[in-house]
Amino acid sequence: MISVNKPLFKPGQVLATPGALEALEKAGQGVWEFVSRHLAGDFGIVDDEDKASNTRAIQDGSRILSAYLLNDTNKTKIWVLTEGTDDNGNRAATTILLPDEY
């Protein structure tokens, strides 16, 4: 797990869908492994355009999306999605989910 002493943004409430929790358990991995990477600006396997969008989103308050592959035999993909900011500049939640749960 990555230690995040200075996260690039506040995640809000951290949530995970049942499907993501089941996939993480089967892979022997935990939620915080991926949330910490997300908060540190390691956006995983998203393309360069999405990485650039995420970097802008940290500044402008829009949605931030990371994608990672689990260490299971299927290389299951999970997403970590942080909502955009509200009128007060706060992000309500970061959710860990499978792409088909979106």
KEFI-818400 format. One record per residue: x, z, y of N, C-alpha, C, O in turn; residue number from 1. Coordinates in pm, 1 decimal, always signed. Layout:
BEGIN
<node n_px="X" n_pz="Z" n_py="Y" ca_px="X" ca_pz="Z" ca_py="Y" c_px="X" c_pz="Z" c_py="Y" o_px="X" o_pz="Z" o_py="Y" num="NUM"/>
...
This chain:
BEGIN
<node n_px="+84.6" n_pz="+0.0" n_py="-118.2" ca_px="+0.0" ca_pz="+0.0" ca_py="+0.0" c_px="+88.8" c_pz="+0.0" c_py="+124.1" o_px="+195.8" o_pz="+61.0" o_py="+125.8" num="1"/>
<node n_px="+43.4" n_pz="-68.1" n_py="+225.4" ca_px="+112.9" ca_pz="-73.5" ca_py="+352.9" c_px="+69.3" c_pz="+46.0" c_py="+436.3" o_px="-50.0" o_pz="+74.2" o_py="+447.4" num="2"/>
<node n_px="+164.9" n_pz="+115.5" n_py="+494.5" ca_px="+132.7" ca_pz="+224.1" ca_py="+585.5" c_px="+111.4" c_pz="+163.9" c_py="+723.7" o_px="+196.1" o_pz="+90.0" o_py="+774.0" num="3"/>
<node n_px="-0.2" n_pz="+195.3" n_py="+783.4" ca_px="-31.4" ca_pz="+138.8" ca_py="+914.9" c_px="-28.7" c_pz="+250.8" c_py="+1017.4" o_px="-126.9" o_pz="+322.6" o_py="+1035.8" num="4"/>
<node n_px="+85.8" n_pz="+264.6" n_py="+1083.9" ca_px="+98.4" ca_pz="+366.3" ca_py="+1187.0" c_px="+30.4" c_pz="+323.3" c_py="+1316.6" o_px="-24.9" o_pz="+405.9" o_py="+1389.2" num="5"/>
<node n_px="+35.1" n_pz="+193.9" n_py="+1344.6" ca_px="-25.4" ca_pz="+140.0" ca_py="+1465.1" c_px="-110.3" c_pz="+19.6" c_py="+1427.1" o_px="-63.7" o_pz="-94.1" o_py="+1435.1" num="6"/>
<node n_px="-234.9" n_pz="+43.4" n_py="+1385.8" ca_px="-320.4" ca_pz="-71.1" ca_py="+1350.9" c_px="-342.2" c_pz="-160.7" c_py="+1472.7" o_px="-342.6" o_pz="-113.3" o_py="+1586.3" num="7"/>
<node n_px="-360.1" n_pz="-289.2" n_py="+1448.1" ca_px="-380.1" ca_pz="-384.8" ca_py="+1556.3" c_px="-519.8" c_pz="-375.6" c_py="+1617.0" o_px="-542.9" o_pz="-422.4" o_py="+1728.5" num="8"/>
<node n_px="-612.7" n_pz="-315.0" n_py="+1543.2" ca_px="-749.8" ca_pz="-297.9" ca_py="+1590.8" c_px="-814.7" c_pz="-185.7" c_py="+1510.1" o_px="-768.2" o_pz="-150.2" o_py="+1401.8" num="9"/>
<node n_px="-922.4" n_pz="-131.1" n_py="+1564.5" ca_px="-995.7" ca_pz="-25.2" ca_py="+1494.8" c_px="-1097.5" c_pz="-90.4" c_py="+1401.4" o_px="-1167.3" o_pz="-183.8" o_py="+1440.6" num="10"/>
<node n_px="-1105.7" n_pz="-40.8" n_py="+1277.4" ca_px="-1193.4" ca_pz="-106.2" ca_py="+1180.7" c_px="-1340.8" c_pz="-68.9" c_py="+1191.3" o_px="-1425.1" o_pz="-138.1" o_py="+1134.3" num="11"/>
<node n_px="-1373.8" n_pz="+37.0" n_py="+1261.7" ca_px="-1509.6" ca_pz="+88.2" ca_py="+1255.5" c_px="-1530.1" c_pz="+153.0" c_py="+1119.2" o_px="-1433.6" o_pz="+195.3" o_py="+1055.6" num="12"/>
<node n_px="-1653.3" n_pz="+161.2" n_py="+1074.6" ca_px="-1682.9" ca_pz="+219.1" ca_py="+944.1" c_px="-1634.7" c_pz="+122.0" c_py="+835.6" o_px="-1658.9" o_pz="+1.7" o_py="+845.3" num="13"/>
<node n_px="-1567.4" n_pz="+173.1" n_py="+733.7" ca_px="-1519.2" ca_pz="+88.8" ca_py="+623.8" c_px="-1619.5" c_pz="+95.9" c_py="+509.2" o_px="-1654.2" o_pz="+203.5" o_py="+460.5" num="14"/>
<node n_px="-1665.2" n_pz="-23.1" n_py="+467.5" ca_px="-1766.7" ca_pz="-36.5" ca_py="+363.9" c_px="-1716.8" c_pz="-132.7" c_py="+256.5" o_px="-1627.8" o_pz="-214.0" o_py="+281.4" num="15"/>
<node n_px="-1774.3" n_pz="-122.9" n_py="+138.1" ca_px="-1742.5" ca_pz="-218.5" ca_py="+31.3" c_px="-1869.0" c_pz="-245.2" c_py="-48.4" o_px="-1948.2" o_pz="-154.5" o_py="-73.9" num="16"/>
<node n_px="-1886.9" n_pz="-369.6" n_py="-87.2" ca_px="-2002.7" ca_pz="-406.4" ca_py="-167.6" c_px="-1981.1" c_pz="-363.5" c_py="-312.9" o_px="-1867.1" o_pz="-345.0" o_py="-355.6" num="17"/>
<node n_px="-2088.9" n_pz="-347.6" n_py="-388.6" ca_px="-2073.4" ca_pz="-312.5" ca_py="-530.2" c_px="-1988.3" c_pz="-413.4" c_py="-607.1" o_px="-1907.1" o_pz="-374.8" o_py="-691.2" num="18"/>
<node n_px="-2006.3" n_pz="-541.2" n_py="-578.9" ca_px="-1928.1" ca_pz="-643.8" ca_py="-648.6" c_px="-1779.6" c_pz="-632.5" c_py="-620.2" o_px="-1697.3" o_pz="-647.5" o_py="-710.4" num="19"/>
<node n_px="-1745.2" n_pz="-605.9" n_py="-494.7" ca_px="-1604.2" ca_pz="-590.5" ca_py="-458.6" c_px="-1546.5" c_pz="-465.3" c_py="-523.2" o_px="-1433.7" o_pz="-467.9" o_py="-572.6" num="20"/>
<node n_px="-1621.5" n_pz="-356.7" n_py="-523.4" ca_px="-1572.7" ca_pz="-233.5" ca_py="-586.6" c_px="-1549.7" c_pz="-252.9" c_py="-736.2" o_px="-1451.6" o_pz="-202.9" o_py="-791.2" num="21"/>
<node n_px="-1639.2" n_pz="-324.7" n_py="-801.4" ca_px="-1623.0" ca_pz="-350.8" ca_py="-944.0" c_px="-1499.9" c_pz="-437.4" c_py="-970.7" o_px="-1423.8" o_pz="-410.6" o_py="-1063.7" num="22"/>
<node n_px="-1480.6" n_pz="-540.3" n_py="-889.6" ca_px="-1364.9" ca_pz="-628.3" ca_py="-906.2" c_px="-1234.2" c_pz="-552.8" c_py="-881.2" o_px="-1137.1" o_pz="-570.1" o_py="-954.9" num="23"/>
<node n_px="-1231.9" n_pz="-470.0" n_py="-778.4" ca_px="-1112.4" ca_pz="-390.5" ca_py="-749.6" c_px="-1080.8" c_pz="-294.7" c_py="-863.7" o_px="-964.8" o_pz="-279.0" o_py="-902.0" num="24"/>
<node n_px="-1184.1" n_pz="-230.9" n_py="-918.0" ca_px="-1164.0" ca_pz="-138.0" ca_py="-1028.8" c_px="-1107.6" c_pz="-211.1" c_py="-1150.6" o_px="-1013.8" o_pz="-163.0" o_py="-1214.1" num="25"/>
<node n_px="-1164.2" n_pz="-326.5" n_py="-1182.8" ca_px="-1115.6" ca_pz="-404.8" ca_py="-1297.5" c_px="-970.5" c_pz="-448.1" c_py="-1278.6" o_px="-895.1" o_pz="-457.6" o_py="-1375.4" num="26"/>
<node n_px="-931.9" n_pz="-474.2" n_py="-1154.0" ca_px="-795.1" ca_pz="-517.2" ca_py="-1123.8" c_px="-698.6" c_pz="-399.7" c_py="-1110.3" o_px="-577.4" o_pz="-419.1" o_py="-1101.5" num="27"/>
<node n_px="-752.6" n_pz="-277.6" n_py="-1108.7" ca_px="-667.7" ca_pz="-160.2" ca_py="-1091.4" c_px="-610.9" c_pz="-148.1" c_py="-951.0" o_px="-501.1" o_pz="-96.1" o_py="-931.0" num="28"/>
<node n_px="-687.3" n_pz="-196.9" n_py="-854.3" ca_px="-643.7" ca_pz="-193.0" ca_py="-714.6" c_px="-747.6" c_pz="-118.4" c_py="-632.3" o_px="-861.8" o_pz="-100.9" o_py="-674.9" num="29"/>
<node n_px="-705.9" n_pz="-74.5" n_py="-513.0" ca_px="-794.0" ca_pz="+3.9" ca_py="-428.3" c_px="-827.2" c_pz="-64.6" c_py="-297.4" o_px="-756.7" o_pz="-155.1" o_py="-252.7" num="30"/>
<node n_px="-935.1" n_pz="-19.9" n_py="-237.6" ca_px="-982.7" ca_pz="-72.5" ca_py="-109.8" c_px="-875.0" c_pz="-62.7" c_py="-2.5" o_px="-851.8" o_pz="-158.2" o_py="+71.7" num="31"/>
<node n_px="-809.4" n_pz="+52.6" n_py="+5.7" ca_px="-717.4" ca_pz="+76.7" ca_py="+118.0" c_px="-594.6" c_pz="-12.2" c_py="+113.2" o_px="-532.6" o_pz="-36.6" o_py="+216.8" num="32"/>
<node n_px="-557.9" n_pz="-60.9" n_py="-3.9" ca_px="-446.5" ca_pz="-156.7" ca_py="-14.4" c_px="-473.7" c_pz="-278.3" c_py="+73.6" o_px="-383.9" o_pz="-328.1" o_py="+141.6" num="33"/>
<node n_px="-596.1" n_pz="-324.8" n_py="+71.8" ca_px="-631.1" ca_pz="-445.8" ca_py="+145.6" c_px="-672.8" c_pz="-416.7" c_py="+289.5" o_px="-643.4" o_pz="-495.6" o_py="+379.2" num="34"/>
<node n_px="-740.2" n_pz="-305.6" n_py="+312.5" ca_px="-776.6" ca_pz="-268.9" ca_py="+449.6" c_px="-650.2" c_pz="-245.9" c_py="+532.8" o_px="-643.7" o_pz="-288.1" o_py="+648.2" num="35"/>
<node n_px="-551.0" n_pz="-180.1" n_py="+475.7" ca_px="-427.7" ca_pz="-154.6" ca_py="+551.9" c_px="-355.3" c_pz="-285.1" c_py="+585.3" o_px="-302.3" o_pz="-299.8" o_py="+695.4" num="36"/>
<node n_px="-352.7" n_pz="-378.9" n_py="+492.1" ca_px="-291.1" ca_pz="-509.1" ca_py="+521.2" c_px="-366.3" c_pz="-579.6" c_py="+633.1" o_px="-305.5" o_pz="-634.8" o_py="+724.9" num="37"/>
<node n_px="-498.4" n_pz="-577.3" n_py="+624.8" ca_px="-585.9" ca_pz="-639.3" ca_py="+725.8" c_px="-558.7" c_pz="-580.5" c_py="+864.0" o_px="-542.2" o_pz="-654.6" o_py="+960.9" num="38"/>
<node n_px="-554.0" n_pz="-448.5" n_py="+873.5" ca_px="-531.3" ca_pz="-381.7" ca_py="+1002.5" c_px="-391.7" c_pz="-406.0" c_py="+1058.1" o_px="-370.1" o_pz="-398.2" o_py="+1179.0" num="39"/>
<node n_px="-297.2" n_pz="-435.5" n_py="+969.7" ca_px="-159.6" ca_pz="-460.8" ca_py="+1012.5" c_px="-136.3" c_pz="-606.8" c_py="+1052.3" o_px="-27.9" o_pz="-642.1" o_py="+1098.8" num="40"/>
<node n_px="-238.5" n_pz="-692.0" n_py="+1033.8" ca_px="-223.8" ca_pz="-832.5" ca_py="+1071.1" c_px="-175.1" c_pz="-921.4" c_py="+958.2" o_px="-140.3" o_pz="-1037.1" o_py="+981.8" num="41"/>
<node n_px="-171.9" n_pz="-869.5" n_py="+834.8" ca_px="-143.5" ca_pz="-952.2" ca_py="+717.4" c_px="-279.7" c_pz="-1000.3" c_py="+668.5" o_px="-350.0" o_pz="-928.3" o_py="+597.6" num="42"/>
<node n_px="-316.3" n_pz="-1121.8" n_py="+706.5" ca_px="-449.6" ca_pz="-1172.9" ca_py="+678.6" c_px="-460.3" c_pz="-1242.0" c_py="+542.9" o_px="-562.2" o_pz="-1303.9" o_py="+512.3" num="43"/>
<node n_px="-356.3" n_pz="-1231.8" n_py="+462.5" ca_px="-361.8" ca_pz="-1282.0" ca_py="+325.9" c_px="-354.0" c_pz="-1433.1" c_py="+316.6" o_px="-267.0" o_pz="-1495.9" o_py="+376.9" num="44"/>
<node n_px="-446.3" n_pz="-1490.9" n_py="+240.1" ca_px="-438.3" ca_pz="-1632.9" ca_py="+205.3" c_px="-524.9" c_pz="-1723.2" c_py="+293.5" o_px="-553.0" o_pz="-1836.8" o_py="+255.3" num="45"/>
<node n_px="-567.0" n_pz="-1675.7" n_py="+409.0" ca_px="-642.1" ca_pz="-1763.9" ca_py="+499.0" c_px="-546.9" c_pz="-1870.6" c_py="+552.9" o_px="-425.6" o_pz="-1850.4" o_py="+557.6" num="46"/>
<node n_px="-603.5" n_pz="-1984.4" n_py="+593.3" ca_px="-519.2" ca_pz="-2093.0" ca_py="+642.8" c_px="-467.3" c_pz="-2061.8" c_py="+783.9" o_px="-508.2" o_pz="-1964.2" o_py="+846.7" num="47"/>
<node n_px="-377.1" n_pz="-2146.4" n_py="+831.2" ca_px="-313.3" ca_pz="-2122.5" ca_py="+961.7" c_px="-413.8" c_pz="-2118.3" c_py="+1076.7" o_px="-397.0" o_pz="-2041.8" o_py="+1171.7" num="48"/>
<node n_px="-517.6" n_pz="-2200.4" n_py="+1067.9" ca_px="-619.6" ca_pz="-2200.8" ca_py="+1173.3" c_px="-692.8" c_pz="-2066.9" c_py="+1177.8" o_px="-718.0" o_pz="-2013.1" o_py="+1285.6" num="49"/>
<node n_px="-726.9" n_pz="-2013.3" n_py="+1060.5" ca_px="-794.7" ca_pz="-1883.2" ca_py="+1055.8" c_px="-701.5" c_pz="-1770.1" c_py="+1098.7" o_px="-746.1" o_pz="-1674.7" o_py="+1162.4" num="50"/>
<node n_px="-572.7" n_pz="-1779.3" n_py="+1064.8" ca_px="-477.2" ca_pz="-1678.3" ca_py="+1111.4" c_px="-470.9" c_pz="-1678.2" c_py="+1263.8" o_px="-469.6" o_pz="-1572.1" o_py="+1326.3" num="51"/>
<node n_px="-467.1" n_pz="-1796.8" n_py="+1322.9" ca_px="-464.7" ca_pz="-1806.1" ca_py="+1469.2" c_px="-593.8" c_pz="-1751.5" c_py="+1529.3" o_px="-590.7" o_pz="-1683.3" o_py="+1631.8" num="52"/>
<node n_px="-707.7" n_pz="-1781.5" n_py="+1465.6" ca_px="-836.6" ca_pz="-1728.6" ca_py="+1513.0" c_px="-838.5" c_pz="-1576.6" c_py="+1506.0" o_px="-889.1" o_pz="-1510.2" o_py="+1596.5" num="53"/>
<node n_px="-783.1" n_pz="-1521.5" n_py="+1397.8" ca_px="-777.9" ca_pz="-1375.7" ca_py="+1384.5" c_px="-691.6" c_pz="-1313.7" c_py="+1493.5" o_px="-727.5" o_pz="-1210.4" o_py="+1549.9" num="54"/>
<node n_px="-579.2" n_pz="-1375.6" n_py="+1523.0" ca_px="-491.0" ca_pz="-1323.6" ca_py="+1627.3" c_px="-563.0" c_pz="-1323.1" c_py="+1761.9" o_px="-552.0" o_pz="-1227.2" o_py="+1838.4" num="55"/>
<node n_px="-636.2" n_pz="-1429.9" n_py="+1790.2" ca_px="-716.1" ca_pz="-1434.4" ca_py="+1914.3" c_px="-827.0" c_pz="-1330.2" c_py="+1910.7" o_px="-856.4" o_pz="-1267.0" o_py="+2012.2" num="56"/>
<node n_px="-888.9" n_pz="-1311.8" n_py="+1793.4" ca_px="-1001.5" ca_pz="-1219.3" ca_py="+1779.6" c_px="-961.2" c_pz="-1074.8" c_py="+1807.1" o_px="-1042.0" o_pz="-995.4" o_py="+1855.1" num="57"/>
<node n_px="-837.6" n_pz="-1041.4" n_py="+1776.9" ca_px="-790.1" ca_pz="-906.1" ca_py="+1807.1" c_px="-798.5" c_pz="-881.4" c_py="+1957.2" o_px="-828.4" o_pz="-770.1" o_py="+2000.7" num="58"/>
<node n_px="-772.3" n_pz="-984.5" n_py="+2035.6" ca_px="-775.7" ca_pz="-972.2" ca_py="+2181.7" c_px="-915.7" c_pz="-991.7" c_py="+2240.1" o_px="-956.3" o_pz="-919.8" o_py="+2331.3" num="59"/>
<node n_px="-989.7" n_pz="-1090.7" n_py="+2186.1" ca_px="-1117.7" ca_pz="-1123.8" ca_py="+2249.5" c_px="-1238.9" c_pz="-1054.1" c_py="+2186.6" o_px="-1350.7" o_pz="-1067.0" o_py="+2236.4" num="60"/>
<node n_px="-1216.8" n_pz="-980.6" n_py="+2077.7" ca_px="-1324.7" ca_pz="-902.5" ca_py="+2019.4" c_px="-1412.8" c_pz="-974.6" c_py="+1919.7" o_px="-1514.6" o_pz="-919.8" o_py="+1877.5" num="61"/>
<node n_px="-1376.8" n_pz="-1096.1" n_py="+1880.5" ca_px="-1459.1" ca_pz="-1165.3" ca_py="+1782.2" c_px="-1425.2" c_pz="-1120.8" c_py="+1639.7" o_px="-1337.4" o_pz="-1037.1" o_py="+1619.2" num="62"/>
<node n_px="-1494.2" n_pz="-1176.4" n_py="+1544.1" ca_px="-1482.8" ca_pz="-1137.6" ca_py="+1403.2" c_px="-1344.3" c_pz="-1168.2" c_py="+1346.7" o_px="-1282.0" o_pz="-1267.8" o_py="+1383.5" num="63"/>
<node n_px="-1296.6" n_pz="-1081.9" n_py="+1257.0" ca_px="-1166.0" ca_pz="-1097.5" ca_py="+1192.6" c_px="-1188.9" c_pz="-1105.5" c_py="+1042.2" o_px="-1254.3" o_pz="-1018.9" o_py="+984.1" num="64"/>
<node n_px="-1134.5" n_pz="-1210.4" n_py="+979.2" ca_px="-1153.8" ca_pz="-1232.6" ca_py="+835.6" c_px="-1019.6" c_pz="-1249.0" c_py="+765.8" o_px="-938.4" o_pz="-1333.3" o_py="+803.9" num="65"/>
<node n_px="-997.3" n_pz="-1167.7" n_py="+663.6" ca_px="-881.4" ca_pz="-1180.8" ca_py="+576.2" c_px="-930.2" c_pz="-1214.6" c_py="+436.2" o_px="-1043.7" o_pz="-1183.2" o_py="+400.2" num="66"/>
<node n_px="-844.6" n_pz="-1278.7" n_py="+357.5" ca_px="-876.3" ca_pz="-1310.7" ca_py="+218.1" c_px="-754.8" c_pz="-1278.6" c_py="+132.6" o_px="-641.3" o_pz="-1306.9" o_py="+171.0" num="67"/>
<node n_px="-779.5" n_pz="-1220.1" n_py="+17.7" ca_px="-671.9" ca_pz="-1179.3" ca_py="-72.4" c_px="-710.6" c_pz="-1211.5" c_py="-216.0" o_px="-828.9" o_pz="-1219.8" o_py="-248.9" num="68"/>
<node n_px="-610.7" n_pz="-1229.6" n_py="-300.7" ca_px="-632.9" ca_pz="-1247.7" ca_py="-443.3" c_px="-598.5" c_pz="-1118.0" c_py="-515.3" o_px="-493.4" o_pz="-1058.5" o_py="-491.4" num="69"/>
<node n_px="-687.6" n_pz="-1075.1" n_py="-603.2" ca_px="-662.1" ca_pz="-955.3" ca_py="-681.8" c_px="-564.2" c_pz="-986.2" c_py="-794.8" o_px="-540.1" o_pz="-1102.3" o_py="-827.7" num="70"/>
<node n_px="-508.8" n_pz="-881.5" n_py="-853.0" ca_px="-411.7" ca_pz="-895.7" ca_py="-961.6" c_px="-478.2" c_pz="-905.9" c_py="-1098.4" o_px="-414.6" o_pz="-876.2" o_py="-1199.6" num="71"/>
<node n_px="-603.2" n_pz="-946.6" n_py="-1103.7" ca_px="-669.9" ca_pz="-961.0" ca_py="-1233.0" c_px="-639.4" c_pz="-1098.0" c_py="-1293.6" o_px="-576.7" o_pz="-1181.9" o_py="-1228.9" num="72"/>
<node n_px="-682.7" n_pz="-1120.3" n_py="-1415.0" ca_px="-652.3" ca_pz="-1246.1" ca_py="-1482.9" c_px="-719.6" c_pz="-1365.3" c_py="-1416.8" o_px="-670.7" o_pz="-1477.6" o_py="-1428.7" num="73"/>
<node n_px="-830.5" n_pz="-1343.6" n_py="-1347.4" ca_px="-901.7" ca_pz="-1452.1" ca_py="-1279.5" c_px="-852.3" c_pz="-1477.3" c_py="-1137.5" o_px="-894.2" o_pz="-1573.0" o_py="-1072.4" num="74"/>
<node n_px="-762.4" n_pz="-1390.3" n_py="-1089.9" ca_px="-718.6" ca_pz="-1398.2" ca_py="-949.5" c_px="-840.2" c_pz="-1401.5" c_py="-857.1" o_px="-853.7" o_pz="-1489.6" o_py="-772.2" num="75"/>
<node n_px="-926.9" n_pz="-1304.6" n_py="-875.6" ca_px="-1050.0" ca_pz="-1293.9" ca_py="-797.3" c_px="-1017.3" c_pz="-1282.9" c_py="-649.4" o_px="-927.4" o_pz="-1208.7" o_py="-609.7" num="76"/>
<node n_px="-1091.4" n_pz="-1357.7" n_py="-568.4" ca_px="-1073.0" ca_pz="-1353.3" ca_py="-423.1" c_px="-1165.9" c_pz="-1248.3" c_py="-364.0" o_px="-1283.5" o_pz="-1240.4" o_py="-399.5" num="77"/>
<node n_px="-1111.3" n_pz="-1167.6" n_py="-273.1" ca_px="-1194.2" ca_pz="-1076.5" ca_py="-194.5" c_px="-1172.6" c_pz="-1107.7" c_py="-46.9" o_px="-1068.2" o_pz="-1158.7" o_py="-6.2" num="78"/>
<node n_px="-1273.0" n_pz="-1076.0" n_py="+30.2" ca_px="-1265.2" ca_pz="-1087.9" ca_py="+174.7" c_px="-1268.4" c_pz="-949.2" c_py="+236.3" o_px="-1332.6" o_pz="-857.9" o_py="+184.4" num="79"/>
<node n_px="-1198.0" n_pz="-934.9" n_py="+347.7" ca_px="-1208.6" ca_pz="-816.5" ca_py="+432.3" c_px="-1254.0" c_pz="-869.1" c_py="+568.3" o_px="-1183.3" o_pz="-946.6" o_py="+632.8" num="80"/>
<node n_px="-1370.8" n_pz="-826.8" n_py="+610.3" ca_px="-1434.7" ca_pz="-881.3" ca_py="+729.7" c_px="-1463.6" c_pz="-769.5" c_py="+828.9" o_px="-1536.3" o_pz="-674.9" o_py="+798.5" num="81"/>
<node n_px="-1405.7" n_pz="-781.7" n_py="+947.5" ca_px="-1432.8" ca_pz="-685.9" ca_py="+1054.7" c_px="-1522.6" c_pz="-752.1" c_py="+1157.4" o_px="-1492.2" o_pz="-859.8" o_py="+1208.9" num="82"/>
<node n_px="-1632.6" n_pz="-686.7" n_py="+1185.9" ca_px="-1729.8" ca_pz="-739.4" ca_py="+1281.7" c_px="-1670.3" c_pz="-747.3" c_py="+1421.8" o_px="-1574.1" o_pz="-677.9" o_py="+1454.6" num="83"/>
<node n_px="-1729.8" n_pz="-833.4" n_py="+1502.9" ca_px="-1690.2" ca_pz="-842.7" ca_py="+1642.4" c_px="-1727.2" c_pz="-716.5" c_py="+1719.0" o_px="-1802.9" o_pz="-632.4" o_py="+1670.7" num="84"/>
<node n_px="-1673.0" n_pz="-705.6" n_py="+1837.3" ca_px="-1697.1" ca_pz="-586.0" ca_py="+1918.2" c_px="-1834.6" c_pz="-591.2" c_py="+1984.6" o_px="-1891.7" o_pz="-697.8" o_py="+2008.0" num="85"/>
<node n_px="-1884.8" n_pz="-471.9" n_py="+2013.8" ca_px="-2009.9" ca_pz="-461.4" ca_py="+2088.0" c_px="-1979.7" c_pz="-464.8" c_py="+2237.9" o_px="-1866.1" o_pz="-490.6" o_py="+2277.7" num="86"/>
<node n_px="-2079.6" n_pz="-439.3" n_py="+2319.7" ca_px="-2061.5" ca_pz="-443.7" ca_py="+2465.4" c_px="-1963.5" c_pz="-339.8" c_py="+2516.9" o_px="-1912.0" o_pz="-352.4" o_py="+2628.0" num="87"/>
<node n_px="-1937.0" n_pz="-235.9" n_py="+2435.7" ca_px="-1842.8" ca_pz="-131.5" ca_py="+2474.8" c_px="-1704.4" c_pz="-151.7" c_py="+2415.2" o_px="-1617.4" o_pz="-65.9" o_py="+2430.2" num="88"/>
<node n_px="-1683.1" n_pz="-264.5" n_py="+2347.7" ca_px="-1552.2" ca_pz="-293.7" ca_py="+2290.2" c_px="-1526.5" c_pz="-228.8" c_py="+2155.4" o_px="-1412.2" o_pz="-224.3" o_py="+2109.8" num="89"/>
<node n_px="-1631.3" n_pz="-178.2" n_py="+2090.8" ca_px="-1615.1" ca_pz="-112.3" ca_py="+1960.8" c_px="-1655.3" c_pz="-205.7" c_py="+1847.2" o_px="-1750.5" o_pz="-282.7" o_py="+1859.2" num="90"/>
<node n_px="-1582.6" n_pz="-197.8" n_py="+1738.7" ca_px="-1617.0" ca_pz="-271.3" ca_py="+1617.2" c_px="-1694.4" c_pz="-176.1" c_py="+1526.7" o_px="-1648.2" o_pz="-65.4" o_py="+1499.0" num="91"/>
<node n_px="-1811.1" n_pz="-218.4" n_py="+1480.8" ca_px="-1897.5" ca_pz="-129.6" ca_py="+1403.0" c_px="-1846.0" c_pz="-108.3" c_py="+1261.4" o_px="-1851.2" o_pz="+3.4" o_py="+1209.8" num="92"/>
<node n_px="-1795.9" n_pz="-214.9" n_py="+1197.8" ca_px="-1763.0" ca_pz="-199.8" ca_py="+1056.5" c_px="-1662.8" c_pz="-304.1" c_py="+1008.6" o_px="-1649.4" o_pz="-412.9" o_py="+1064.6" num="93"/>
<node n_px="-1593.5" n_pz="-265.5" n_py="+902.8" ca_px="-1509.9" ca_pz="-355.6" ca_py="+824.0" c_px="-1563.9" c_pz="-349.8" c_py="+682.9" o_px="-1577.7" o_pz="-241.6" o_py="+625.8" num="94"/>
<node n_px="-1594.8" n_pz="-465.6" n_py="+625.7" ca_px="-1654.9" ca_pz="-470.3" ca_py="+493.9" c_px="-1565.2" c_pz="-547.9" c_py="+396.9" o_px="-1513.6" o_pz="-654.6" o_py="+430.0" num="95"/>
<node n_px="-1548.0" n_pz="-492.4" n_py="+277.2" ca_px="-1475.4" ca_pz="-559.3" ca_py="+169.7" c_px="-1582.2" c_pz="-617.2" c_py="+77.9" o_px="-1670.6" o_pz="-545.2" o_py="+31.4" num="96"/>
<node n_px="-1573.8" n_pz="-747.6" n_py="+51.9" ca_px="-1676.2" ca_pz="-813.7" ca_py="-26.8" c_px="-1619.2" c_pz="-932.6" c_py="-102.2" o_px="-1509.7" o_pz="-980.3" o_py="-72.2" num="97"/>
<node n_px="-1694.3" n_pz="-979.3" n_py="-199.6" ca_px="-1661.6" ca_pz="-1103.3" ca_py="-267.2" c_px="-1721.1" c_pz="-1217.2" c_py="-185.0" o_px="-1825.8" o_pz="-1198.8" o_py="-122.9" num="98"/>
<node n_px="-1656.7" n_pz="-1335.5" n_py="-182.6" ca_px="-1710.5" ca_pz="-1446.4" ca_py="-101.3" c_px="-1855.7" c_pz="-1481.1" c_py="-133.7" o_px="-1931.8" o_pz="-1515.8" o_py="-43.4" num="99"/>
<node n_px="-1895.5" n_pz="-1472.4" n_py="-260.6" ca_px="-2033.5" ca_pz="-1508.2" ca_py="-294.7" c_px="-2134.0" c_pz="-1400.0" c_py="-254.8" o_px="-2254.5" o_pz="-1419.5" o_py="-271.4" num="100"/>
<node n_px="-2087.1" n_pz="-1287.2" n_py="-202.9" ca_px="-2176.1" ca_pz="-1182.0" ca_py="-152.2" c_px="-2202.6" c_pz="-1197.6" c_py="-2.4" o_px="-2279.6" o_pz="-1120.3" o_py="+54.5" num="101"/>
<node n_px="-2140.8" n_pz="-1295.1" n_py="+61.3" ca_px="-2155.7" ca_pz="-1313.5" ca_py="+206.2" c_px="-2289.3" c_pz="-1373.0" c_py="+239.0" o_px="-2319.7" o_pz="-1395.7" o_py="+356.1" num="102"/>
